[in-house]
């Protein structure tokens, strides 16, 4: 019976998480999911794929899959447009509660100084939320000793329920880039910071479609930077994100250290740069996140693992979730600045 109660508790948690939106521990590997204004920043073309699995040690694993493509359009002296698409599918627990959503993003980035831009982006999306309660067990069916399926559930009924809705978001992004001052200086600096708002019109996401539940607006503040340590192969890459949605708060902060394994060829282009990053992040009162990122030319693969440190450790034994992220970047401007230079 303890396992049944735990499953029910996790089902309720899944509902809360669904109401609070998805999150990736490697948030820097899902830029336009973090902020619509990020479309077109960093490179001419970017492609990201994300996979996250949580709570496998406790119950049916919660799985999130996401992907994005964004690009820059024709650049002028005053700025440039960026556009992108982002989709995700999130499923939680035995009831398969989750959301599938696709978004279109459009942004304009104004050049405000040497190596500096300020971008404004908007997002329009379409989402479907669903749940299957056919095999759910409810608290009213507990007879004091065990689960009794003959007792009335006291709920609306069993079956598949779904609701679809339109979604809107917007965001501001500031970027700064200072390239290396000489070929082996490794003294480059790059930074991205922004603020975004999602679910602007608080769409109805009730399974009954009667307006009884509205999705809270979500506010996101975030930042990432890269500081090369001069005349070395090492760079430091700190980052953070802070989210507010209804009564929920989420703060993630930490840093990676990147080691440049091989330099890019500055003259012939025949040698492709590569690097390895290892990091440590903390999600406030929830998890310690161990991260790694291997980059080779325009390709990158990130792997992270959440070590649960919340009260749920009694059931999870500290095991949170595995996350894998893939990235492809086609660099802009100086083609010698390949992706081993990027965040």
SERO-4910 file (N, C-alpha, C, O; in steps of 0.05 Angstrom, whole numbers):
BEGIN
 pado doro    nc1    nc2    nc3   cac1   cac2   cac3    cc1    cc2    cc3    oc1    oc2    oc3
  Unk    A     17    -24      0      0      0      0     17     25      0     10     46    -11
  Unk    A     41     23     13     59     45     13     66     54    -15     68     78    -21
  Unk    A     71     34    -33     78     40    -60     55     53    -75     59     71    -92
  Unk    A     30     45    -68      7     57    -81      5     86    -74      0    104    -91
  Unk    A      8     92    -48      7    120    -39     28    136    -52     24    159    -60
  Unk    A     53    124    -53     75    138    -66     69    145    -95     75    166   -105
  Unk    A     57    125   -109     50    129   -137     30    152   -140     32    168   -158
  Unk    A     10    152   -122    -10    173   -123      2    200   -117     -4    220   -130
  Unk    A     21    201    -97     34    226    -91     50    236   -115     49    260   -121
  Unk    A     65    218   -128     80    226   -151     62    235   -174     69    252   -190
  Unk    A     38    223   -176     19    231   -196     11    260   -192      8    276   -210
  Unk    A      6    267   -166     -1    294   -159     22    313   -165     18    335   -175
  Unk    A     47    304   -159     70    320   -165     72    325   -195     79    347   -204
  Unk    A     66    304   -211     67    307   -240     48    328   -249     54    343   -267
  Unk    A     24    329   -237      5    350   -244     16    378   -238     12    396   -254
  Unk    A     30    380   -215     41    406   -208     63    414   -228     64    436   -238
  Unk    A     81    394   -234    102    399   -253     91    407   -280    101    425   -293
  Unk    A     70    393   -289     57    400   -314     47    428   -314     50    442   -334
  Unk    A     36    437   -292     25    464   -290     48    484   -289     44    507   -296
  Unk    A     72    475   -281     95    494   -279    113    492   -304    134    505   -304
  Unk    A    106    478   -324    121    475   -348    145    456   -345    153    449   -322
  Unk    A    156    448   -367    180    431   -367    204    447   -359    205    472   -360
  Unk    A    225    433   -352    251    446   -347    273    426   -355    271    402   -350
  Unk    A    294    436   -366    318    421   -372    340    430   -354    344    454   -350
  Unk    A    355    411   -343    378    417   -326    399    432   -342    412    451   -333
  Unk    A    403    423   -367    421    437   -385    406    459   -400    402    457   -424
  Unk    A    397    479   -385    380    500   -397    394    515   -419    381    525   -437
  Unk    A    420    517   -418    436    531   -438    436    515   -465    445    526   -485
  Unk    A    427    490   -464    425    474   -489    396    474   -500    390    458   -518
  Unk    A    379    492   -490    352    495   -501    346    525   -501    327    534   -487
  Unk    A    361    541   -516    359    570   -514    332    583   -521    324    601   -507
  Unk    A    319    573   -542    294    587   -549    270    576   -533    249    587   -534
  Unk    A    275    554   -519    255    545   -499    257    563   -474    237    567   -460
  Unk    A    281    573   -469    286    591   -446    276    619   -451    266    632   -433
  Unk    A    279    629   -477    271    656   -483    266    659   -513    284    653   -529
  Unk    A    242    668   -521    236    671   -549    256    691   -563    261    688   -587
  Unk    A    266    710   -548    285    730   -559    312    718   -566    328    731   -579
  Unk    A    317    693   -558    343    681   -564    345    670   -592    367    662   -601
  Unk    A    323    670   -607    324    660   -635    344    676   -651    341    701   -654
  Unk    A    363    663   -663    383    676   -680    408    685   -666    427    695   -679
  Unk    A    409    683   -639    434    691   -626    455    670   -629    449    647   -635
  Unk    A    480    677   -626    503    660   -625    513    650   -653    537    649   -657
  Unk    A    496    643   -671    506    631   -696    485    634   -718    462    640   -714
  Unk    A    494    628   -743    476    629   -766    455    608   -764    431    613   -770
  Unk    A    462    584   -755    444    562   -753    450    546   -727    473    541   -721
  Unk    A    429    539   -712    432    522   -689    410    501   -689    387    506   -696
  Unk    A    417    477   -681    398    455   -678    403    442   -651    426    436   -644
  Unk    A    382    438   -635    385    425   -609    364    402   -606    342    405   -616
  Unk    A    373    380   -594    355    359   -587    359    353   -557    382    351   -548
  Unk    A    338    349   -542    340    345   -513    323    322   -504    301    318   -514
  Unk    A    334    306   -485    319    284   -474    324    283   -444    347    285   -435
  Unk    A    303    281   -428    306    280   -399    288    258   -388    265    255   -396
  Unk    A    299    243   -369    284    222   -356    288    225   -325    310    227   -316
  Unk    A    265    226   -311    266    231   -282    251    209   -266    232    197   -276
  Unk    A    260    205   -242    247    189   -222    244    159   -230    224    146   -222
  Unk    A    262    149   -246    261    121   -254    264    103   -230    253     81   -230
  Unk    A    278    112   -210    282     95   -186    258     95   -167    257     79   -149
  Unk    A    238    112   -173    215    114   -155    190    102   -167    176     87   -153
  Unk    A    184    109   -192    159     99   -204    164    100   -235    187    100   -244
  Unk    A    142     99   -250    145    101   -279    159    127   -286    151    148   -277
  Unk    A    181    125   -302    197    149   -306    182    171   -321    165    165   -338
  Unk    A    188    195   -315    177    219   -328    196    226   -350    220    230   -345
  Unk    A    186    228   -375    203    232   -398    196    257   -413    172    263   -418
  Unk    A    216    273   -419    212    297   -434    231    297   -458    255    292   -456
  Unk    A    220    302   -482    235    304   -507    230    331   -519    207    340   -521
  Unk    A    252    345   -527    249    371   -539    268    374   -563    288    359   -565
  Unk    A    262    393   -580    280    399   -602    275    426   -613    253    437   -611
  Unk    A    296    439   -624    293    466   -635    311    470   -658    332    457   -661
  Unk    A    303    489   -675    320    498   -698    317    528   -699    294    538   -699
  Unk    A    339    543   -699    337    572   -702    359    582   -720    380    569   -722
  Unk    A    355    605   -732    374    615   -751    373    646   -753    353    658   -744
  Unk    A    393    657   -764    394    685   -770    386    690   -799    392    674   -817
  Unk    A    372    712   -803    366    721   -830    387    742   -838    406    747   -823
  Unk    A    383    755   -860    403    774   -871    411    795   -850    394    808   -839
  Unk    A    437    798   -846    447    816   -826    455    843   -839    467    843   -860
  Unk    A    448    865   -826    456    891   -834    473    905   -812    477    893   -791
  Unk    A    482    929   -817    498    943   -798    482    949   -772    493    951   -750
  Unk    A    455    953   -776    439    961   -753    428    937   -737    419    940   -715
  Unk    A    428    913   -749    417    890   -735    409    867   -754    416    867   -778
  Unk    A    394    849   -744    385    826   -760    361    813   -747    356    815   -723
  Unk    A    345    798   -764    323    782   -754    332    754   -749    351    744   -761
  Unk    A    319    741   -730    323    713   -724    297    699   -722    277    711   -714
  Unk    A    296    673   -729    272    658   -727    277    629   -719    300    620   -721
  Unk    A    257    616   -708    262    589   -700    236    574   -694    215    586   -692
  Unk    A    239    548   -690    217    531   -682    226    514   -658    249    507   -656
  Unk    A    207    508   -641    213    492   -617    190    474   -611    167    482   -613
  Unk    A    195    448   -605    173    430   -598    182    414   -574    206    410   -569
  Unk    A    163    404   -559    170    385   -537    146    367   -531    123    374   -537
  Unk    A    152    345   -519    131    326   -510    140    317   -482    163    309   -478
  Unk    A    121    319   -463    127    312   -435    106    292   -425     82    298   -428
  Unk    A    115    270   -414     97    249   -404    106    241   -376    129    237   -371
  Unk    A     86    239   -358     92    234   -330     75    212   -318     51    213   -320
  Unk    A     88    192   -306     74    172   -290     57    152   -306     57    152   -330
  Unk    A     44    135   -291     27    114   -303      3    125   -318     -6    112   -337
  Unk    A     -6    148   -310    -29    160   -324    -21    175   -349    -38    186   -363
  Unk    A      5    175   -356     14    188   -380      5    217   -382      0    227   -404
  Unk    A      4    230   -359     -3    259   -359     19    274   -373     42    270   -367
  Unk    A     11    292   -390     32    308   -404     22    328   -423     -2    333   -425
  Unk    A     41    341   -436     36    363   -455     53    359   -479     77    352   -477
  Unk    A     42    363   -503     57    365   -527     53    393   -539     30    402   -540
  Unk    A     74    406   -547     71    434   -556     91    440   -578    114    430   -578
  Unk    A     83    456   -597    101    466   -618     99    497   -619     77    508   -617
  Unk    A    122    510   -622    123    539   -622    138    550   -646    156    537   -657
  Unk    A    130    574   -655    145    589   -675    155    614   -661    141    628   -647
  Unk    A    181    621   -666    193    644   -654    203    663   -675    213    655   -696
  Unk    A    201    689   -670    212    710   -687    224    732   -670    212    740   -650
  Unk    A    248    740   -677    262    760   -660    277    780   -678    284    773   -701
  Unk    A    281    804   -668    298    823   -681    319    832   -662    314    840   -639
  Unk    A    345    832   -671    367    839   -654    380    865   -665    390    866   -687
  Unk    A    380    885   -648    390    911   -655    419    913   -645    425    907   -622
  Unk    A    437    922   -662    465    926   -654    466    952   -639    459    973   -649
  Unk    A    475    951   -613    475    974   -596    504    983   -589    507   1003   -575
  Unk    A    523    969   -598    551    975   -593    569    954   -605    559    934   -615
  Unk    A    595    958   -603    613    938   -614    611    912   -600    616    910   -575
  Unk    A    603    891   -614    600    865   -603    575    862   -585    573    843   -570
  Unk    A    556    881   -586    533    880   -568    507    882   -584    505    898   -603
  Unk    A    487    866   -577    461    867   -589    440    866   -567    444    856   -545
  Unk    A    416    877   -574    393    875   -557    370    865   -574    362    878   -593
  Unk    A    359    842   -567    338    829   -583    312    827   -569    310    823   -545
  Unk    A    290    830   -585    263    827   -575    250    805   -591    251    805   -616
  Unk    A    239    785   -578    227    762   -592    199    757   -583    191    764   -561
  Unk    A    183    745   -601    156    736   -594    153    707   -602    167    697   -620
  Unk    A    134    694   -589    129    665   -593    100    660   -596     84    671   -580
  Unk    A     92    643   -614     65    634   -616     65    603   -618     80    592   -633
  Unk    A     48    590   -602     49    561   -601     22    549   -598      2    562   -592
  Unk    A     21    523   -603     -3    507   -600      3    483   -583     22    468   -589
  Unk    A    -13    478   -562     -7    456   -543    -31    438   -539    -54    447   -542
  Unk    A    -25    413   -532    -47    394   -524    -38    381   -498    -17    370   -497
  Unk    A    -55    382   -479    -51    370   -453    -69    345   -451    -92    346   -459
  Unk    A    -59    323   -440    -74    298   -440    -68    282   -415    -47    285   -403
  Unk    A    -86    263   -409    -83    245   -386   -101    220   -391   -122    223   -403
  Unk    A    -92    197   -382   -108    173   -383   -112    162   -355    -93    153   -342
  Unk    A   -136    164   -345   -143    157   -317   -154    129   -315   -164    121   -294
  Unk    A   -153    113   -337   -166     87   -337   -157     69   -314   -173     56   -301
  Unk    A   -131     69   -309   -120     50   -289   -112     65   -263    -96     54   -248
  Unk    A   -122     89   -259   -115    103   -235   -129     92   -210   -151     81   -212
  Unk    A   -115     93   -187   -127     85   -162   -129    110   -144   -110    125   -141
  Unk    A   -153    114   -132   -159    138   -118   -160    134    -88   -165    111    -79
  Unk    A   -155    155    -73   -155    153    -44   -182    143    -33   -182    129    -12
  Unk    A   -204    150    -46   -231    141    -36   -234    110    -38   -253     99    -26
  Unk    A   -217     97    -54   -219     68    -57   -201     53    -38   -197     29    -40
  Unk    A   -190     67    -19   -174     54      3   -193     48     26   -205     67     37
  Unk    A   -197     23     33   -217     15     53   -206     15     82   -219      5    100
  Unk    A   -182     25     85   -169     26    112   -148      4    115   -132      5    133
  Unk    A   -149    -16     97   -130    -38     98   -115    -40     72    -91    -46     71
  Unk    A   -129    -37     50   -118    -41     23   -135    -27      2   -156    -17      8
  Unk    A   -125    -27    -22   -141    -16    -45   -164    -34    -52   -160    -59    -53
  Unk    A   -188    -23    -56   -212    -39    -62   -225    -26    -86   -237     -5    -85
  Unk    A   -222    -40   -109   -232    -29   -135   -262    -26   -136   -273    -12   -152
  Unk    A   -276    -41   -118   -306    -39   -118   -316    -14   -105   -340     -7   -109
  Unk    A   -299      0    -90   -308     25    -78   -309     47    -99   -293     48   -117
  Unk    A   -328     66    -96   -330     88   -116   -306    106   -114   -297    112    -92
  Unk    A   -297    115   -137   -273    132   -137   -280    161   -128   -263    175   -117
  Unk    A   -305    169   -132   -312    196   -125   -301    217   -144   -300    241   -138
  Unk    A   -293    208   -168   -282    226   -189   -300    226   -213   -320    211   -214
  Unk    A   -294    243   -232   -312    247   -255   -315    221   -271   -336    215   -281
  Unk    A   -293    205   -274   -295    181   -289   -268    173   -300   -248    188   -299
  Unk    A   -267    149   -312   -242    139   -323   -242    143   -353   -263    144   -366
  Unk    A   -218    146   -365   -216    149   -394   -194    168   -401   -177    176   -385
  Unk    A   -193    174   -427   -173    193   -437   -185    221   -438   -208    225   -449
  Unk    A   -171    240   -427   -180    268   -427   -158    285   -440   -135    280   -437
  Unk    A   -167    306   -455   -147    323   -468   -159    351   -472   -184    354   -472
  Unk    A   -142    370   -475   -150    397   -481   -128    411   -497   -104    407   -491
  Unk    A   -135    427   -516   -116    441   -533   -119    471   -529   -141    481   -523
  Unk    A    -97    485   -532    -99    514   -528    -76    528   -543    -55    516   -550
  Unk    A    -80    554   -549    -59    570   -561    -42    583   -539    -52    587   -517
  Unk    A    -17    588   -545      1    598   -525     18    621   -537     25    620   -560
  Unk    A     24    641   -521     39    665   -530     61    671   -510     58    667   -486
  Unk    A     84    681   -520    106    689   -502    122    710   -515    120    715   -539
  Unk    A    139    723   -499    157    745   -509    182    746   -492    181    736   -469
  Unk    A    203    758   -502    227    760   -486    247    779   -497    248    785   -521
  Unk    A    265    790   -480    287    807   -487    313    792   -482    316    778   -461
  Unk    A    333    796   -500    359    783   -497    381    803   -503    380    816   -524
  Unk    A    401    804   -486    425    820   -491    448    802   -495    452    782   -481
  Unk    A    465    807   -516    489    791   -521    513    809   -523    511    832   -532
  Unk    A    535    798   -514    561    813   -516    583    793   -524    584    771   -513
  Unk    A    599    800   -543    621    783   -552    646    799   -556    646    820   -569
  Unk    A    668    790   -544    695    801   -548    713    778   -556    718    760   -540
  Unk    A    722    779   -581    738    757   -591    766    757   -580    774    776   -566
  Unk    A    781    736   -587    809    735   -578    825    757   -591    821    763   -615
  Unk    A    842    769   -575    858    791   -585    883    782   -601    895    798   -615
  Unk    A    890    756   -598    911    744   -615    905    715   -617    887    705   -604
  Unk    A    920    701   -634    913    674   -641    913    654   -618    896    636   -617
  Unk    A    930    658   -599    932    639   -576    925    652   -550    932    641   -529
  Unk    A    912    675   -550    908    690   -526    888    677   -507    891    678   -483
  Unk    A    867    664   -518    846    652   -503    834    672   -482    828    665   -459
  Unk    A    832    697   -491    821    718   -473    794    728   -483    787    751   -478
  Unk    A    780    711   -497    753    719   -507    733    720   -484    736    707   -464
  Unk    A    713    737   -488    691    739   -469    665    739   -485    662    752   -505
  Unk    A    645    723   -476    619    724   -488    598    721   -466    602    707   -446
  Unk    A    576    735   -470    555    734   -449    528    737   -462    524    751   -482
  Unk    A    508    724   -450    480    727   -457    463    730   -432    467    715   -413
  Unk    A    445    749   -432    427    752   -410    400    760   -420    398    774   -441
  Unk    A    379    752   -406    352    759   -416    330    756   -395    335    745   -373
  Unk    A    307    765   -403    282    762   -387    260    755   -406    258    767   -428
  Unk    A    243    737   -398    221    728   -416    195    723   -400    196    719   -376
  Unk    A    173    724   -414    147    718   -403    132    699   -421    131    703   -446
  Unk    A    121    678   -410    107    658   -425     78    657   -415     71    666   -393
  Unk    A     60    645   -432     31    642   -425     20    670   -419      6    675   -399
  Unk    A     25    689   -438     17    717   -434    -12    720   -427    -19    736   -410
  Unk    A    -29    705   -441    -58    709   -437    -70    688   -419    -95    685   -417
  Unk    A    -53    673   -404    -61    653   -384    -82    634   -396   -105    634   -388
  Unk    A    -74    617   -416    -93    600   -430   -106    579   -411    -95    571   -391
  Unk    A   -131    572   -418   -146    551   -404   -134    524   -410   -133    517   -434
  Unk    A   -125    510   -390   -113    483   -395   -128    462   -380   -117    440   -375
  Unk    A   -152    467   -371   -169    447   -357   -176    424   -376   -181    429   -400
  Unk    A   -175    400   -366   -183    377   -382   -213    378   -390   -221    366   -409
  Unk    A   -228    393   -374   -257    396   -380   -262    419   -400   -284    421   -410
  Unk    A   -242    436   -405   -245    458   -423   -266    478   -415   -278    492   -431
  Unk    A   -270    481   -388   -291    498   -378   -280    524   -366   -295    539   -353
  Unk    A   -254    529   -369   -242    553   -358   -237    552   -328   -231    572   -316
  Unk    A   -239    528   -317   -235    525   -288   -206    526   -279   -200    530   -256
  Unk    A   -188    521   -299   -159    522   -293   -145    538   -315   -150    534   -339
  Unk    A   -129    558   -307   -114    573   -326    -84    571   -319    -76    571   -296
  Unk    A    -69    569   -341    -40    566   -337    -28    592   -328    -31    613   -340
  Unk    A    -14    591   -305     -2    615   -295     19    626   -314     33    611   -328
  Unk    A     21    653   -315     43    665   -330     70    656   -318     72    653   -294
  Unk    A     89    652   -335    116    644   -326    136    666   -333    136    676   -356
  Unk    A    152    674   -313    173    694   -318    200    681   -314    205    666   -295
  Unk    A    218    687   -332    245    675   -332    266    696   -334    265    714   -351
  Unk    A    285    695   -316    309    712   -317    333    693   -320    335    673   -305
  Unk    A    351    698   -338    373    679   -343    398    693   -353    397    716   -361
  Unk    A    420    679   -350    446    690   -360    467    668   -362    467    649   -346
  Unk    A    484    671   -383    506    653   -387    530    670   -396    526    690   -410
  Unk    A    554    662   -390    577    676   -399    600    657   -402    600    635   -391
  Unk    A    620    666   -417    645    650   -421    668    669   -418    669    690   -431
  Unk    A    687    662   -400    711    678   -396    736    660   -401    741    641   -387
  Unk    A    751    667   -422    775    652   -427    797    661   -408    800    685   -403
  Unk    A    812    642   -397    835    648   -380    859    652   -399    868    633   -412
  Unk    A    869    676   -400    889    684   -419    913    665   -420    923    657   -399
  Unk    A    922    659   -444    946    643   -449    944    615   -436    964    604   -427
  Unk    A    920    604   -437    916    577   -427    895    564   -445    885    576   -464
  Unk    A    889    539   -440    869    524   -454    842    523   -439    824    509   -447
  Unk    A    841    538   -417    818    536   -399    800    560   -401    809    583   -403
  Unk    A    774    555   -400    754    577   -398    734    569   -376    729    546   -370
  Unk    A    722    590   -364    702    586   -343    675    596   -354    673    617   -366
  Unk    A    654    579   -349    628    584   -362    607    584   -340    594    563   -337
  Unk    A    602    606   -326    581    607   -306    553    612   -319    552    623   -341
  Unk    A    532    604   -305    505    609   -315    484    606   -293    489    594   -273
  Unk    A    461    617   -299    439    615   -280    412    619   -294    411    630   -316
  Unk    A    391    609   -282    364    615   -291    346    617   -266    350    602   -246
  Unk    A    327    635   -267    307    638   -245    280    639   -257    275    657   -274
  Unk    A    262    622   -248    235    621   -259    214    626   -237    217    616   -215
  Unk    A    193    640   -244    171    645   -227    145    637   -242    141    647   -264
  Unk    A    129    620   -231    104    612   -243     84    606   -221     86    586   -207
  Unk    A     64    624   -218     45    621   -196     60    622   -170     75    641   -165
  Unk    A     55    603   -153     69    602   -127     95    587   -128    109    584   -107
  Unk    A    104    578   -152    128    562   -154    152    580   -161    149    599   -175
  Unk    A    175    572   -150    200    586   -156    221    565   -162    222    544   -150
  Unk    A    238    571   -182    260    553   -188    285    569   -194    285    585   -213
  Unk    A    306    564   -179    332    577   -183    353    555   -189    356    536   -174
  Unk    A    367    558   -212    389    540   -219    413    558   -224    412    577   -239
  Unk    A    436    551   -212    460    566   -217    484    548   -214    483    527   -201
  Unk    A    506    555   -227    530    539   -226    549    547   -247    547    569   -258
  Unk    A    568    530   -253    589    537   -273    601    511   -284    601    490   -271
  Unk    A    612    514   -308    628    493   -320    656    504   -325    661    528   -327
  Unk    A    675    486   -327    702    492   -335    708    477   -361    705    453   -362
  Unk    A    717    493   -381    722    481   -407    752    479   -413    767    498   -408
  Unk    A    760    456   -423    788    452   -431    788    448   -461    775    430   -472
  Unk    A    803    465   -475    805    463   -504    825    442   -511    849    445   -508
  Unk    A    816    419   -521    833    397   -527    850    402   -552    874    397   -552
  Unk    A    837    414   -572    852    419   -597    844    446   -608    820    453   -607
  Unk    A    863    462   -617    858    488   -628    846    486   -656    852    467   -671
  Unk    A    829    505   -663    820    507   -691    844    517   -708    861    531   -698
  Unk    A    844    509   -733    864    518   -752    856    547   -761    835    550   -772
  Unk    A    873    566   -755    866    594   -762    872    601   -791    863    622   -801
  Unk    A    888    584   -804    896    591   -831    886    572   -852    873    580   -872
  Unk    A    890    546   -848    882    527   -869    854    517   -866    841    510   -886
  Unk    A    842    517   -842    816    507   -837    814    477   -837    792    466   -835
  Unk    A    837    463   -839    837    434   -840    835    421   -813    827    398   -811
  Unk    A    841    436   -791    840    425   -765    816    436   -750    812    460   -748
  Unk    A    799    418   -740    775    426   -726    779    425   -696    789    406   -685
  Unk    A    772    447   -683    776    449   -654    757    431   -639    736    423   -648
  Unk    A    766    424   -615    749    408   -597    754    416   -568    775    427   -562
  Unk    A    734    410   -551    737    418   -523    720    400   -506    701    387   -516
  Unk    A    726    399   -480    711    383   -461    705    402   -437    723    414   -426
  Unk    A    679    402   -429    671    419   -406    659    400   -385    644    382   -391
  Unk    A    666    406   -360    654    392   -337    643    413   -318    656    434   -313
  Unk    A    619    408   -306    607    429   -290    591    418   -267    586    394   -264
  Unk    A    583    437   -250    569    431   -226    548    453   -222    554    477   -221
  Unk    A    522    446   -222    500    465   -218    483    456   -194    484    433   -186
  Unk    A    468    475   -184    450    469   -162    422    480   -167    419    504   -172
  Unk    A    402    463   -165    374    472   -167    364    474   -138    363    454   -123
  Unk    A    357    498   -131    352    505   -103    333    486    -89    310    483    -98
  Unk    A    342    473    -67    326    456    -50    315    431    -66    295    420    -58
  Unk    A    328    424    -88    318    401   -103    340    382   -112    339    358   -107
  Unk    A    361    393   -126    380    374   -137    408    387   -142    410    411   -146
  Unk    A    428    370   -140    455    377   -149    458    365   -177    451    342   -182
  Unk    A    467    381   -196    468    373   -224    497    371   -233    512    391   -233
  Unk    A    505    348   -242    532    343   -253    530    344   -283    513    330   -295
  Unk    A    546    360   -296    544    364   -325    570    359   -340    592    362   -328
  Unk    A    568    352   -365    591    349   -383    582    357   -411    559    354   -418
  Unk    A    601    368   -426    595    376   -454    620    371   -470    641    383   -465
  Unk    A    618    354   -490    640    349   -509    633    362   -535    612    357   -547
  Unk    A    651    379   -545    647    393   -571    669    386   -590    692    384   -584
  Unk    A    661    381   -615    679    376   -637    669    391   -662    649    383   -673
  Unk    A    684    412   -670    674    428   -692    647    439   -686    643    452   -665
  Unk    A    628    435   -704    601    446   -699    583    428   -683    560    434   -680
  Unk    A    593    406   -673    577    386   -659    583    386   -629    606    390   -621
  Unk    A    562    381   -614    566    379   -585    546    359   -573    523    356   -582
  Unk    A    555    345   -552    537    327   -537    541    333   -508    563    332   -497
  Unk    A    519    338   -494    519    344   -466    505    322   -451    484    313   -459
  Unk    A    516    314   -428    504    293   -411    504    304   -383    525    314   -373
  Unk    A    481    303   -369    480    312   -342    464    292   -325    448    276   -336
  Unk    A    467    293   -299    452    276   -281    445    292   -256    461    305   -244
  Unk    A    419    290   -249    409    304   -225    411    285   -201    400    263   -201
  Unk    A    424    294   -180    425    280   -155    406    293   -136    410    316   -127
  Unk    A    384    279   -130    362    291   -114    371    296    -85    383    278    -72
  Unk    A    366    320    -75    374    327    -47    349    337    -32    352    347     -9
  Unk    A    325    335    -43    301    344    -30    291    322    -11    304    301     -7
  Unk    A    267    327      1    255    307     19    249    281      5    244    260     19
  Unk    A    248    281    -21    241    257    -36    264    237    -36    261    214    -46
  Unk    A    287    244    -25    309    225    -24    302    200     -9    315    179    -14
  Unk    A    282    201      9    274    177     23    264    155      4    267    131     10
  Unk    A    253    164    -18    243    144    -38    262    141    -61    265    119    -72
  Unk    A    276    163    -69    293    162    -93    321    154    -87    336    147   -106
  Unk    A    330    154    -61    357    148    -54    377    167    -68    399    159    -75
  Unk    A    367    191    -73    384    211    -86    385    210   -116    397    227   -129
  Unk    A    372    190   -128    373    187   -157    351    203   -170    327    197   -167
  Unk    A    359    223   -185    339    241   -198    334    234   -227    316    220   -233
  Unk    A    351    245   -245    346    240   -273    370    244   -291    387    260   -285
  Unk    A    370    229   -313    390    231   -334    380    250   -355    356    250   -363
  Unk    A    398    266   -366    391    284   -388    413    283   -409    437    284   -403
  Unk    A    405    282   -434    423    282   -457    415    304   -476    391    307   -483
  Unk    A    434    320   -485    429    342   -504    448    341   -527    473    337   -523
  Unk    A    438    343   -551    455    344   -575    453    372   -588    431    384   -587
  Unk    A    475    381   -599    474    408   -611    491    409   -636    513    397   -638
  Unk    A    481    423   -656    497    429   -680    496    459   -684    475    472   -684
  Unk    A    520    471   -689    522    500   -694    537    505   -719    559    494   -724
  Unk    A    526    522   -737    540    531   -760    548    560   -754    531    577   -753
  Unk    A    574    566   -749    582    592   -739    579    614   -759    579    610   -784
  Unk    A    577    639   -749    574    662   -766    599    678   -766    618    673   -750
  Unk    A    600    699   -783    623    717   -783    648    702   -790    650    689   -811
  Unk    A    669    705   -773    695    692   -777    691    662   -774    687    652   -752
  Unk    A    694    648   -796    689    618   -795    711    604   -779    707    580   -773
  Unk    A    733    618   -772    753    605   -755    743    603   -726    754    586   -711
  Unk    A    723    619   -718    712    617   -691    691    595   -690    667    600   -692
  Unk    A    701    570   -688    682    548   -689    669    543   -662    674    558   -643
  Unk    A    653    522   -661    636    519   -637    651    514   -612    639    517   -590
  Unk    A    676    506   -613    691    503   -588    694    529   -573    702    530   -550
  Unk    A    688    552   -586    689    578   -574    662    585   -561    661    603   -544
  Unk    A    641    571   -569    614    579   -560    608    569   -532    623    553   -520
  Unk    A    586    579   -520    577    570   -494    570    540   -495    562    529   -475
***
